[in-house]
C-alpha cells in the first residue's frame, strides 16, 4: 500500500525557536480552510498533541523512533493520516538532536527521512541578521538526505530587520515561507515539566490556538507551504492497525493466581466503546483515568485495549467518587497529580475504591503520575495507599529515554520482556522499587525500579504499547480471568 498524504515537518535549530507556535498555527490555519489536517509530534511529548488536537479536531499522535522503532514510524503516521488532506509533524528539540549517544535515532531529521517529508525550518531571528544565512546553510547542508523546503523567520523585530534577513537568505537558495513578529497572545505558560496542558486551561488554550492560527495565516504563505507539502515522497507502507497488531502478537501466558510476593473538547481516543473481541468474547470494562490531573496518554493504547476486547471507560479522579460500573481493570497514565494533590487526596471515596480494586487482584497499570497516585502519600497528603511508598516533589529533573526489561511477571508483561520507554518527572518515590520490581533499566545506569504486586504494575517508565502490542492483549486477558 502507498501513502501519499501531503506532509510537512516543522523543525528548528534548537528548542525555544517557536516550533509549537508555528506547527499548531499551521494546523489551525489549514483546518480553517476546510482541510482535514492530521497532527503529529516527534518524540514522547504528551502536551503539544493536546494543542494540536484543539487546532485540528483530530487526535494528536506521536512518532517516536526510539520507543517504537524506526520501522513503525511510517505505519503509525499512515494510520493517523488516513483520509486526510494534509499532515503537519512538529519536531522535537533541534532538527538533528536525537536520543543521547544514539546518533540520529529519534531525531526530527530521522523521522523526516523515514516519512520522506520536506522540512520547514523555524528560525528565531531575534538576535541576528546576516548570520541567519550561515545558520540555515549549515542545517541545509549537514545531511543531504534531509530536504529543507523553506524557512519561517520567527520573532522578527521590524520591516527593516525582515529586509536584512531576506537579503541574507537569498544566497542560500532556501525560500522564506513566512515571517512572524512576536505576539504575546500566542505565548503558552510553562511549568516544571513544560507547557501547561490544554486540560488545565481550556478557555485560554482555545484563545491561544486561535491567536496562533491568525498570526501564522497573516505571516506565512499557506499556498506555498501546501506546495512544499505536496512534494513529499510516497511511502510504501500501509497504516498500522490495532486489531492486526494485537492478534498477530504472541498470545499471553496463562494467568498467574497471585504476583504479590514476586470549543468542544478536543477529540480523544477514549471516544466510543468496543463491545466484543473479534473471537466473540464479551468485552470487559477497563477504566482509564482522565481529567486535568491525568492528561498524558498515547491514543494507540486505548485503540489496542479496545482491539483486545476491552470496553474503555474514562473517569476523572478529581470529580468521580467511584470507578465506572463493572470495572475489571484500571489504567492510570501520566499527568500532574502533584498540581492537584489536595483535590486528589480529598476524594477519599475514589481512593478507597482504587485500593479495593487493587486488593482484589484486578489488573492495574500505572505510569509515572499513576505511580504517585497509588502511593501511600504524595507531598504529605494521603493517596490511594496501594503501594507502601511515599512520593514528593524535588528540584531535580529526571529526563531521558530508557532501555528496560521486565524483572517480574505482571499483568502487563512476562519477566524478560524488553521495552523502551521514557522518564520525565521532578518527583521521587521512596523506596524506588518494591520486593518485585517492575523494570530493570539497562545501560550505564543499571538499576531496578517500580512495583509489581498482585495485579498491579506501577512504574515511572512511560511506554508506547504499539512497540509491544502483546501487553494490551495480556492486560485484557488478565482482566477477564482475575
N, C-alpha and C positions, 0 to 999 in steps of 0.2 A: 504494500500500500504506500502511496506517495502523499506526503503532506506538503501543501504549497501555500499555507496561510501567509499573507504579507506580515512581516515582523521587523521590529526594531529592538536593539539592545541599548539601553540608556546607561552609559558608563561615565567615569570621571577619572582624573589623575589621582584623586585621593578622597577620603571621606570628608564630608562637610562642604563639598563643592556645589551641592544643590540637586543631586540625583533624584531624591524623593519628590521634591517640588516639581521638577521637570517631568518625571515619569508619570506622577499622579495627575499633573495638569494636562499632559498629553492624553492620557486615558480619558479624562473627563471631557476634554475639548472634542476629541473624536467621537465619543459617545453622544455628545450633544448634537453632532451632525447626523445622528441616526445609525451609526455603525455599531455592530456588535464587537466589542473590544475585549480581548482575553488578557487578563492581568497576571503577570508572573514576577517573582522575586528570586534572584540568585542568592543561594546560601540559606542559613537556618532561621533567618529573621521571621518572627511572628507578627510584628507590629505593623510594618509597612503594608503587608497584604490587607490589613483591615481598612486602611485608607484607599487602597486600590479597589476594594470591593465597593466602597462608597462611590468612587468615581465611575465605575463601570456597571454596577448592578450584577456583577458576576463574582463567584468565589475567587479570592486571590490565592494563587498556588505558588509553591516554592520549587525551585530547580536546584538541587544540591548534589554535585558530582562526588562529594566525599561521602555523604551519608547514604546515598542511593546507588552510587557507582555511575561512571560516565555513560554506561550502556543504557541506563534508564532515563537520561535527560531528554532525549528525543521522544520516546513513547509517552512520558509524563507530560511533556509540552503538548504533544498532539492530542492527548486526552483532554487537557484543559481548553485547547484552542479549537476543538472540533466545532464546525459550523460558524466560526467567527469570521469577520471581515478583516480583522487586524489583531495582532498580538503585540503588546508592549512589555518588555522584560526589563525590570530595574536591576542594575548590577549591585555589587557589594564592594565596599572599600574602594581601592584604586583598581583600575582596569586589569592590571597584571598581578594583583595581590591574591594569593590563594592560601590553602592550608599550610601552616608553618612547617618548613622543612620538606614539603612535598612538591616543590616546583610549581607548575601551573595548576595543579589539581585544585578544583573547586573555585578557581578564579572566574571572574566575569569573562575574561578572554577565552578561557577554555569552553565555557558554556556557549559563547557566541560562535565559536568554531564548530562545536557539536551541533548547533542549530542552523549553521550556515547563514547566520543573520548579520546584517550590517550593523555597525556600532555608531551611535551618535555620542560624541564626547562633550560632556558638560564641563566647562572650564570656569572656575572662579577667577574673574579678571579684575578683581577689586584692587589689586596692588601691582599691576603690571601693564605694560603697553607692548613694545616690540618683542619683549621676551616671550610673549604668548606664542609667537611663531616657532621659536626653538622648542618650547614645551610640546606643542601639537606635533611638530615634525618628529620629535623623539617617540611619541606614542604611536604615530602612524608607521614609523619605520622599524620599531622594535621587533615585531613579529609580522612578517609578510602575509601570514595566513589570516590575520585579523584585519578585516576590511572596515576602515573608518569612513563612513559615508558622509560625515559632516560634523560641524561643531555648533553648539549652542553656548553663547557667551553669557555668563550669569554675573549679577552684581556689577553691572556696568554703570559708571558714575554719571555720564553726561553724553550728549551728542558728540562732543569733541573726543571724548575717550573712546566712544564707539568707532569713530572715523579712524583713529590711530590703530585700533585693534584690527579693523577690517583691512587696512592698508598693509599691516604686517603679515596677515594671514594669506594675502594674495600670492606670496612667493611659495607657500606650502602647497597650494593647489587643492585645499580642502574647503568645500563651500561652507559659508556661515549660514546656518539654517534658522537661527533665532538669536535675538538679543534681549536680555531681560534686565530690568532695573531692580533694585532692592525694594521690596514691598512688604511692610510689616504684617499685613493681613494674612500672608501665606505662612508665616512662621508658626511652627507647631511646638508647643512647650515640651521640654525634655525632663528626664528624671534620672534616677540612679542606674537604670538599665536602658536608657534611650528615650525615644518619644513616648508621650503618654498615649496609651491605646485609645482607639475610637470608642470602645465600650464605656470608657470613663468620662467622655466629653462629647457626647453625640451631637448636641447642637452646635458647639464650637467647631467640631470636626467637619460637619456639613458645610459650615460657612468657610472654613479654611480650604476645603477642596474646591468650593465654588470660586474662591479667590485665585487659587492655583490655575483653574481652568481659564478664568478670564485673563490672567497675566500671560499664560502660555499662548492662548488664542490671539492675543494682541501682539505678542512679541515674536512669534515663530511663524514660519511659512509652512502651514499644515499641508498644503498641496505638495510642496517639495519633499516634506518628510514622508508623506504617503508614497511618493515616487521612489524614495530610497527603500522603503519597506517592501515595495513590490519587487525590488531587485534581489530579495533573499533567495537563496538556492532551495530547490525542492529537497525534502527529507524523505529518504526511502525507508520509512518505518510507519507502522500503524500506531494508533492510540493505545495506551495502557488500559487494561480492563480489569476492574477489581475482582469480578467473578472468575475470570480466567486465572488471575494471579493466585487467588485463594485456593482454588481447587486443582491447580497444577503443582502446588507446593506439596511436600511430603505430608501425609496425614499425621495428626498429633498423636503422641503416645497415649496409652490408656490412662484414665485418671488415677492420681495417687490419693489415697484416703486422707493423709494429713502431711503437710510440709512444714509444720511449725517447728519441729525440732531441728531441721536441717536449714431626612425624609423617611420612608420605611427603613427598617433595619437593613443593613447590607445582607446579601444572601449568605446562607450558611449551609455547610454540608450536612447539617442536622435536619434539614427540611425533608419530610416525607418518610414514612415507615417502609420496612421490608418485611412483609408478613410471613414469608416462608422461604426456606432454603431451597436450592434447586432440586434436592432429592425429596422434597415434600415434608420434611420435618417441621413441626411448629416452631415459630420464632420464639426466642427468649428475650426478655426485656433487659437491655443494658442501659443503665443510667450514665449520662455523661455530664460532668459539671460544666456550667457555663456562667453567664453573667459577668459583671465587671471584674470580679476577683480572679476568674479563670478564663482568660481570653486566648491563651496560647494553644493552638491545635492545628494539625495538618488535615486538610479536607479528606485526604486519602484514608486516614484512619477510620473515619466514620463509614466511608464507602466500603472499606474492607470488612468492617464489622457487619454491615448490612448484607454484604455478599456472602458472609459466612453464616448468616441466619439470625442475626440479631435485629430486634426492633429497638432502635436507638431513641431514647427519650432524654431531652436536655432538661436540666433543672438548675436553679440558681441558689447556691448555698448562702447567699446574702438574704434571700427572701423566703425560700421554701422551707417549711419546717419538717417535711417528711420526704423521703425518697419516692420516686414515682411508683405507682401501684405495680406489684409483681416484679420488682427489681430482682434480678438474679446475678447481676454483675455490675461493677462500678468502675468507671474510668475518670480519673481526676488529672487533668493535664496541667500545663504551666500557667503562670499569671503572676499576680501581685497580691498574695494573701497578706504580706507584711503591711500593705497600704490599708487593707480593710480588716486588720487584726481584731479590733474591738467588735465590729459587726459580726464577723465570723464566730468569735467567741460567744457573743451574746445570743446566737441562735443555738441554744442548748438542745432543743428537741432534735434538730437535724444532726448535731454532733453525736448524740446518743444513737440515732438511727444508723449512722455510718458505722459507729463502733459495734453495734449489734450485728449488722450485716457482715462485717469483717470477722467477728467472733463466730459466726455461723459457718465459716469456711468458704463463703462465696468468693469468687474471684474479684480482686480489687487491683487495678493497675494505676499507679500514681507516679507522676513525673514532676520533679522539682517543686512547684507550688503545691502539688498534690502530696508530696512527701512532707512538706511543712504542715499541711492541714491534718495529716494523720498523726503527727507528733503529740506528745503529752501537753506541750505548751509552745507558744511562739511569742517571743519577746515578753515572757512572763504571764501571758494570758492563756487560759485553758483552750486547747484544741480538741481533737477527737479522742486522743489517748489510745489509739490503736497501737502505736509504737512506743516503746519505753525509751523515748529520746526527747530532747528539748531542742528548739531552734531559736536562733536570734540573728538580728541584723549585725553586720560588721562593716568596716570601711574597706575591706579587701574584695576586689573583683576577681571572681573565678570565671575564666572565659577560655573556650577553645574546643576544638574537635577532640574526640576520644575514640580509641580503638578498644573495644571491650569484649569480654567473653562471659557468658552466664556461668556463675560459680555454683548456683544451686538450682535444682529443679523447681519450677514455679508455674503459675497459671499462664505465664507468657511464653516461657522458653525452657527447653530441656537444658540441663547442665552441659556446657561445652558449646552452646550456640554462640556464634560470633556475630556481633553487630557493631556498627559505627554510630556514634552519637555526638551530642554537643552539650556542653555545660555553659551556663550563663547566669550567675547569681552573685549576690552580695550577702548571703546568709551562710550560717554554718549550723550543722546538725551534730549534736553530741549525744551518744557516740556516732561516728560516721558510718558504721556498719553494724549489723546485728550478728547473732550467732550463725545464721545462714545468710551470708551477703548476697546481694543481687548480682553485682558485676565485679569482675576483676579487670582493672584498667591496665592495658598493655603499654609497652613503650618505656620511655625514660622514667615516668613517674608511676612505677608499678605499685598498685595498691588495690584493696577491695573497698567497695562502698555499697550502700543501700541495704535493704531488708527484704527477706523472704520469710513469711510466717503464715501458716495455714494457706489461705488463697491469696494473700497479699503479696504484691511485688511493688516495692516503693524505692525510688532512686532519684538522684539529682539528674541522671542522664536523660536528655531528650533524644528520642529515636524516631526514625521515619519508617513506619511499618511497610511501606512499599518495597523496601530493600529486603524484607523477610516476611512476606505475607502470611507465612505459616503461623506467626504469632497471633494474628487475628482469629484464625481458624481454631487454634489451640485454646485461646481465651473463651471463645463462644462454646466450644465443646465442654470446657470445664464449667461454664455457666449452666449448661444443660444437665450435667451429671452431678454437680455439687449439691 
